[in-house]
C-alpha cells in the first residue's frame, strides 16, 4: 500500500469506523452502497480506506476487504457544514446515471471539496 490511505465518509445506508490518524493525516474505513465516480474512474460499491493529508489536501481511496480499485484526488477546504451533522461523511453529486464524489467531511465544520479535472 502507498504513502497515504483512508479519510472521512458516511453515506446513507453505509457504515464507517473512525480510525484516529496523525495530526497531519486523518483516516477512515467506509462502506459505500453504490458505484460512484472519482476523477472519471468508476469505483464499485464496497469497502474503502481513505486518508486525507491535511497539509497537501490529497485524498487517497483504496479498496479494502476485497473491493478492487482506488483513486487519488486533490481537494480544497469546503465551505459550510457537514450534512451528516458531526459525523464523518462523503457527499456525492448526481450526474447522468450515477454519482460522483464531491466532498469529504471529517467533522461538522472540517470538510474538503473534491476538485474535478
N, C-alpha and C positions, 0 to 999 in steps of 0.2 A: 504494500500500500504506500501511497506517496506522502508528500510532506504535510498535507492538510486533509482532514477527513471528519465530517459531521457538522451540524448547525441548528437552526431552530424551526420547528414545524408543528402545526396541528391542523388537521383538515377534518371536515365533517365526516364522521364515521371512521376516522383514522385514530390511531393511538400514538403515544410518544413516551419516551423515557428520557428525562432530562439528565444529562451527564455533565458534571462540573468540569470546566475547562480551565486553562491558564488565564492570566489577566489579558493575554494577547489574543487568545482564540476561545471561541465558545462552540460547544458541540452538543449534538442531539441525535438520538436514534428515532426515526419516524416510520410510520406506515401510511402510504398514500393509496387510497382505494380505487384510483382510476389512472389510466395512462395520461401523461402530460408531456408538454414540450419544454425544453430548455435549450436556448440558442439554436433552434432549428432541428434539434435531435429529439425524437420521441422516446421517452423513458416509460417502461411498463409499470403498471400498478405493482406495489410491493414495498419492501422494507429498504430504507436508505439510512446511511450515516451521513451527516452533514457537518462541516466545520467552517466557521466564519473566522477569517483572520481580520481582526478589528483594525489593525494597522493599515493593511492594503485594501480591505474591502472585498477580497477574493473569497468566494464560497466554493467548496468542493463537495459534490454529491457523489456518493459511491454506493452501489448496490450492496446490500447486506442480506444474510440468510438466504442465499441462493438467488437473489434478484440480480439479473445481469445489468450492466450498463453503469453510466455515471456521467458527470459533466463538471466543468469548471466555469463559473460565472463571475463577472465583475458586478459590483454593487456600489450604490451611493447611499448615504443616510436618507431615510424616508421621513416625510412629514406626517403628522397625525398620530393616531393611537392604534394599538393592536386591536383588530376586530374580534379577537378571542378573549379580550379583557387583559388579564395579567399573565396568561399562559403563552408559552412559545407557540408560534403559528406560522403557516405559509399562506400566502394569498395567491390566487390564480385569476387570470383574465380569460374569459371565454372568447374563442375565435372559431370561425367556420364550424368544424365538427369536433372540437376538443378544447383542451385547457392549456394555458401557457403559464409557467411560474412567473409571478410578477413581484412578489415581496416575501421577505423573511423577517419575522419578528421574534426577538429573544425575550422581550418583556413588554409591558404595557406601553412604554414610550421608546424602546430601543429597537428600531426597525431598519431594514435595508431594502432599497428598491433595486430590482434586478434590471441591469442595463441590457437593452436589446441591440443586436448587431445592426 
